[in-house]
Amino acid sequence: MAWPWALLGLLLFSPQDYVSDGLKALDGNDAAAAEMLFRKAVEAVPGDFSAHFNLSLALSIEHKDAEAIHELERTLELKPGLSQAQINLATLLLRNMRPKEAVPLLRDALNAAGSSATQQSARVVLLYAQALDASGDAAQAATYYRKTIEADPNSAVAYAGLGRIDLAQSNLPDAANELRKASSLDARYKPGLLDIAAAYERAKMLPEAIAIYKELPDVASAKARLAELLVNSGQSEAAIPTLEAAVKQTPSVTNRLALADAYKSNKQVDKAIEQLQLAEASEPSNFDVHMDLGRELRDQRHFVPAANQFAAAAKLRPDSVKAWNELAAVLIVSEDYANGLAALDHVRALGKEVPGDFFYRAISLEKLKQPKPALEAYKKFLDSDGGAMPDQEFQARQRIRIIESELNRK
């Protein structure tokens, strides 16, 4: 928290000559020299509250907060109710995450100045609001944030504080307006709009969330989330320019995958595959990228390249049943039965066979002229499928009859 110079008020003088020199040092931004001179003033007249007050100023500028707090506490012992000392001490306490100690000091300072916000500095009212807020008294904090805004309509800090309170209370429309106002007054508060957008998403108010993300074209996370929401809400075409710009600016795997999803949703499959290939080239150890690329290639009936991707995924995660099953399927469909069986053997070793695995195993064994184990695999498929794949069950029964007939002839 920057030192509130506007609140320093009238500097208090000590009769010693070095106090005058200390004040000159402060004016010249030489806090270290001022500290030395004010310490001499304190040593010379320990009971002079103004000497302790002036020393606290130098110490606070040097961020020697513990010592500055001590000097302000000593000032208030010698001069109880000195408003400027109370305000400065409260400011340091807030800076050091001690808001509950700051609250009574600021309350006293405000009471001494009068009840009307126009009769006192908006900065003091804001400090009180912040102290209440940090102490957990949201209702009172909101009251004093509003008083701050009445006294200073351009207080971005007050709008942001009030917006956060309304957000925590799920008062989304007011929170959105307040945080928008804060960001318009000070660009440092723009990230607060992300919190509003996230809250809208949690409330299933997606159009409102999308509208806020569109207000943040320079925030990378906002652009990415905007594109994702557009894709998920069936507006993939609208998301593509945003995602293309994101990939151009930051060609990360995450951005490429998002763009690939948008292309796929917009039926631009070749472009989707291109992005997945670029993602795989930049991060060859990414299991999920291999699987995504393999599935897209498989769906386009590019079985050999798809098999290469599933094989790479299985190498990265040998315990992945999905990778071995996908590999087995594309190998068998492309008539590489021996390697397809080898992939199914990995699934069996993992103890995770499903009915479809028995069916693919039966087909492969039959193609490799191994009728007896093929017959056994077809029967296992029928025993385990339970009607989930009726077409394959019909085919299996037909093949069983044929194989049994051929075996009986021998």
C-alpha positions in Angstrom: 0.0 0.0 0.0 1.5 3.3 -1.0 2.0 5.9 1.7 -1.0 8.3 1.8 0.8 11.5 1.5 -2.5 13.3 1.2 -3.2 12.2 4.8 0.0 13.3 6.4 -1.6 16.6 7.1 0.4 19.2 9.0 3.9 18.0 10.0 4.4 18.5 13.7 7.5 20.4 14.8 9.9 20.0 17.7 11.8 23.0 18.9 15.2 21.5 18.2 17.1 22.8 15.2 17.7 19.3 13.9 13.9 18.8 13.5 13.9 21.6 10.9 16.8 19.8 9.2 14.9 16.5 9.4 11.9 18.0 7.7 14.1 19.4 5.0 15.6 16.0 4.5 12.1 14.5 4.1 11.2 17.2 1.5 14.4 16.2 -0.3 13.4 12.5 -0.3 16.3 11.6 2.0 14.4 9.5 4.5 17.5 7.9 6.0 19.0 11.4 6.9 15.6 12.4 8.3 15.4 9.3 10.4 18.8 10.1 12.0 17.8 13.7 12.8 14.4 12.8 14.2 16.1 10.2 16.4 18.2 12.9 17.9 15.0 14.9 18.5 13.5 11.9 20.4 16.7 11.5 22.4 16.7 15.1 23.3 13.1 15.3 24.4 11.6 11.8 24.8 8.3 13.2 25.9 7.8 15.3 22.7 5.0 13.5 20.8 5.8 15.5 17.6 9.4 14.1 17.6 8.0 10.5 17.7 5.4 11.4 15.0 8.1 12.8 12.7 10.4 9.8 13.2 7.5 7.5 12.3 7.2 9.3 9.0 10.8 8.7 8.0 10.6 5.1 9.2 7.4 4.3 7.2 8.9 5.8 4.1 11.9 3.4 4.6 9.4 0.5 5.1 10.7 0.0 8.6 7.1 -0.7 9.6 7.6 -2.4 13.0 9.6 0.6 14.2 7.2 3.1 12.6 4.3 1.4 14.3 6.1 1.6 17.6 6.7 5.3 17.2 3.1 6.0 16.3 1.9 4.1 19.3 4.2 6.1 21.5 2.9 9.3 19.8 -0.7 8.3 20.8 0.4 7.5 24.3 1.8 11.1 24.6 -1.0 12.7 22.6 -4.2 10.5 22.7 -6.7 11.1 20.0 -4.3 12.7 17.5 -6.2 11.9 14.3 -3.3 12.0 11.9 -1.3 9.6 14.1 -4.3 7.3 14.2 -4.7 7.4 10.4 -1.0 6.8 9.8 -0.9 4.0 12.3 -4.0 2.4 10.8 -2.4 2.6 7.3 0.7 0.8 8.5 -1.4 -1.9 10.3 -3.4 -2.5 7.1 -0.1 -2.7 5.1 1.0 -5.4 7.6 -2.2 -7.4 7.4 -3.5 -6.3 10.8 -6.9 -4.9 9.8 -8.8 -5.6 13.1 -6.3 -3.3 15.0 -6.8 -0.6 12.3 -10.6 -0.5 12.6 -11.0 1.3 16.0 -8.3 3.8 15.1 -10.0 4.8 11.9 -13.4 4.8 13.5 -12.1 7.3 16.1 -10.5 9.4 13.4 -13.8 9.5 11.5 -15.9 10.3 14.6 -13.6 13.1 15.4 -14.0 14.6 11.9 -17.8 14.4 12.0 -20.4 12.0 10.5 -20.7 13.5 7.1 -18.4 12.0 4.4 -18.0 15.4 2.8 -16.4 16.7 6.0 -13.5 14.4 5.8 -11.0 12.9 3.4 -12.4 10.2 1.1 -9.1 8.5 1.6 -9.8 8.0 5.3 -13.3 6.7 4.6 -11.8 4.3 2.1 -9.2 3.1 4.6 -12.0 2.4 7.1 -13.9 0.4 4.4 -10.8 -1.6 3.6 -10.1 -2.3 7.3 -13.7 -3.5 7.8 -13.6 -5.6 4.6 -10.4 -7.3 5.6 -11.8 -7.9 9.1 -14.8 -9.8 7.6 -17.4 -7.1 8.2 -18.7 -7.0 4.6 -22.0 -5.2 5.3 -20.3 -2.2 7.1 -17.4 -2.3 4.5 -20.0 -1.9 1.7 -21.5 1.1 3.5 -18.2 2.8 3.7 -17.2 1.9 0.1 -20.4 3.7 -1.0 -19.5 6.7 1.2 -16.1 6.8 -0.5 -17.8 6.8 -3.9 -20.1 9.6 -2.8 -17.1 11.7 -1.8 -14.9 10.6 -4.7 -16.8 9.2 -7.7 -13.5 8.3 -9.4 -12.3 5.9 -6.7 -11.5 2.7 -8.6 -10.4 1.0 -5.3 -13.8 1.7 -3.7 -15.7 0.3 -6.8 -13.5 -2.8 -6.8 -14.0 -3.4 -3.1 -17.8 -3.0 -3.4 -17.8 -5.2 -6.4 -16.0 -8.0 -4.7 -18.4 -7.9 -1.8 -21.4 -8.0 -4.1 -19.7 -10.9 -6.0 -19.3 -12.8 -2.8 -22.9 -12.3 -2.0 -23.9 -13.5 -5.5 -25.3 -10.1 -6.4 -23.9 -10.5 -9.9 -25.5 -7.6 -11.8 -24.3 -5.0 -9.2 -20.9 -6.7 -9.0 -20.5 -6.6 -12.7 -21.4 -2.9 -12.9 -19.0 -2.0 -10.0 -16.1 -4.0 -11.3 -16.7 -2.7 -14.8 -16.5 0.8 -13.4 -13.3 0.0 -11.4 -11.7 -1.3 -14.6 -12.7 1.7 -16.6 -11.1 4.0 -14.0 -8.0 1.9 -13.6 -6.9 -0.9 -16.0 -5.3 -2.8 -13.1 -8.8 -3.9 -12.1 -9.7 -5.5 -15.4 -8.8 -9.0 -14.1 -11.7 -8.6 -11.6 -14.1 -9.0 -14.6 -12.8 -12.5 -15.0 -14.2 -13.3 -11.6 -17.6 -12.0 -12.7 -17.5 -14.1 -15.9 -16.6 -17.2 -13.9 -19.5 -16.5 -11.5 -21.9 -16.1 -14.5 -20.6 -19.5 -15.8 -21.3 -21.1 -12.4 -24.8 -19.6 -12.5 -25.3 -21.1 -16.1 -25.6 -17.5 -17.4 -23.4 -18.2 -20.4 -24.4 -15.3 -22.7 -23.5 -12.9 -19.8 -20.2 -14.6 -19.3 -19.4 -14.5 -23.1 -20.2 -10.8 -23.1 -17.7 -10.1 -20.4 -15.0 -12.2 -22.0 -15.5 -10.2 -25.2 -14.7 -7.1 -23.2 -11.2 -8.5 -22.5 -9.6 -9.0 -25.9 -6.1 -8.4 -24.6 -6.3 -11.0 -21.8 -5.1 -14.4 -23.0 -7.1 -16.4 -20.5 -10.3 -14.5 -21.3 -9.8 -15.1 -25.1 -9.2 -18.8 -24.5 -12.3 -19.2 -22.3 -14.4 -17.1 -24.7 -13.5 -19.5 -27.5 -14.2 -22.5 -25.5 -17.6 -21.3 -24.5 -18.4 -20.4 -28.1 -17.5 -23.8 -29.2 -19.4 -25.5 -26.4 -22.5 -23.4 -27.2 -22.5 -24.4 -30.8 -20.8 -21.2 -32.1 -17.6 -22.8 -33.2 -17.4 -20.6 -36.3 -17.4 -17.5 -34.2 -14.7 -18.9 -32.0 -12.2 -19.7 -34.8 -10.8 -16.2 -35.4 -10.2 -15.7 -31.7 -8.4 -19.1 -31.4 -6.4 -18.5 -34.6 -5.2 -15.3 -33.2 -4.3 -17.0 -29.9 -2.3 -19.7 -31.7 -0.5 -17.1 -33.8 0.4 -15.2 -30.6 1.1 -18.2 -28.4 1.4 -21.5 -30.4 1.0 -23.6 -27.3 -0.4 -27.2 -27.3 -3.4 -25.9 -25.3 -4.2 -23.3 -27.8 -3.7 -25.6 -30.7 -6.0 -28.2 -29.2 -8.7 -25.6 -28.6 -8.4 -24.5 -32.2 -8.5 -28.1 -33.4 -11.8 -28.6 -31.5 -13.3 -25.5 -33.1 -12.2 -26.7 -36.6 -13.7 -30.1 -35.9 -17.0 -28.7 -34.6 -17.1 -26.5 -37.8 -16.5 -29.6 -40.0 -13.0 -28.4 -41.0 -11.4 -31.8 -40.2 -8.3 -31.3 -42.3 -7.4 -28.1 -40.4 -8.2 -29.9 -37.1 -5.8 -32.7 -38.0 -3.1 -30.1 -39.0 -3.3 -28.4 -35.6 -3.1 -31.8 -33.8 -0.1 -32.7 -35.9 1.6 -29.5 -35.0 0.8 -30.0 -31.3 2.2 -33.5 -31.5 5.4 -32.3 -33.1 5.9 -29.6 -30.5 5.2 -31.9 -27.6 5.8 -35.6 -28.6 5.5 -36.8 -25.0 1.9 -35.7 -24.6 -0.2 -38.8 -24.3 -3.5 -37.0 -24.9 -2.4 -35.3 -28.1 -1.4 -38.7 -29.6 -4.8 -40.1 -28.6 -6.7 -37.2 -30.1 -4.7 -37.2 -33.3 -5.0 -41.0 -33.6 -8.8 -40.8 -33.3 -9.1 -38.1 -35.9 -6.9 -40.0 -38.3 -8.9 -43.2 -37.6 -12.2 -41.4 -38.3 -10.8 -40.3 -41.6 -9.8 -44.0 -42.3 -6.1 -43.2 -42.2 -5.5 -46.4 -40.3 -1.7 -46.7 -40.5 -0.9 -43.1 -39.3 -3.6 -43.6 -36.6 -1.9 -46.8 -35.5 1.4 -45.0 -35.2 -0.2 -42.4 -32.9 -1.9 -45.0 -30.7 1.4 -47.0 -30.5 3.2 -43.8 -29.4 0.5 -43.3 -26.7 0.8 -46.9 -25.5 4.5 -46.5 -25.3 4.1 -43.4 -23.1 1.6 -45.2 -20.9 1.9 -49.0 -21.1 -0.9 -49.4 -18.6 -3.4 -47.5 -20.7 -6.2 -49.9 -21.8 -7.7 -47.2 -24.1 -4.4 -46.8 -26.0 -4.0 -50.6 -26.5 -7.6 -51.1 -27.5 -7.5 -48.2 -30.0 -4.3 -49.6 -31.4 -5.7 -53.1 -31.7 -8.8 -51.9 -33.5 -7.1 -49.9 -36.2 -4.5 -52.6 -36.8 -7.2 -55.3 -37.2 -9.4 -53.1 -39.4 -6.3 -52.4 -41.6 -5.7 -56.2 -41.7 -2.6 -56.3 -39.6 -3.9 -59.2 -37.6 -0.7 -60.3 -35.9 0.1 -56.9 -34.4 -3.5 -56.4 -33.6 -3.4 -59.6 -31.5 -0.3 -58.4 -29.8 -2.0 -55.2 -28.8 -5.0 -57.3 -27.5 -2.5 -59.4 -25.5 -1.4 -56.2 -23.7 -5.1 -55.6 -22.7 -5.4 -59.2 -21.5 -2.3 -58.8 -19.4 -3.8 -55.8 -17.8 -6.9 -57.8 -16.9 -9.2 -55.3 -18.6 -10.7 -57.2 -21.6 -14.2 -56.1 -22.7 -16.6 -58.0 -25.1 -15.3 -56.1 -28.1 -11.8 -57.4 -27.4 -13.0 -61.0 -27.7 -14.7 -60.2 -31.0 -11.6 -58.6 -32.5 -9.5 -61.5 -31.2 -11.8 -64.0 -32.8 -11.6 -62.2 -36.2 -7.8 -62.0 -36.0 -7.4 -65.6 -35.0 -9.7 -66.8 -37.8 -7.8 -64.7 -40.4 -4.6 -66.2 -39.1 -5.9 -69.7 -39.7 -6.3 -70.6 -36.0 -9.9 -71.8 -36.0 -10.0 -73.4 -32.5 -8.9 -70.4 -30.5 -11.0 -68.2 -32.8 -14.0 -70.4 -31.9 -13.3 -70.0 -28.2 -13.0 -66.2 -28.6 -16.3 -65.9 -30.4 -18.0 -67.9 -27.7 -16.5 -65.7 -25.0 -17.8 -62.7 -26.9 -21.3 -64.0 -26.9 -21.1 -65.0 -23.3 -20.0 -61.5 -22.2 -21.7 -59.1 -24.6 -25.3 -59.4 -23.3 -26.9 -58.0 -26.4 -25.0 -54.7 -26.4 -23.7 -55.3 -30.0 -26.4 -57.3 -31.8 -24.9 -57.0 -35.3 -21.6 -58.4 -34.0 -23.4 -61.1 -32.1 -25.2 -62.2 -35.3 -21.9 -62.3 -37.1 -20.3 -64.3 -34.2 -23.0 -66.9 -34.3 -22.6 -67.3 -38.0 -18.9 -67.7 -37.8 -19.2 -70.2 -34.9 -21.5 -72.4 -37.1 -19.1 -72.2 -40.0 -16.0 -73.0 -37.9 -17.6 -75.9 -36.1 -18.8 -77.3 -39.4 -15.3 -77.0 -40.9 -13.7 -78.6 -37.8 -16.2 -81.5 -37.9 -15.2 -82.3 -41.5 -11.6 -82.8 -40.5 
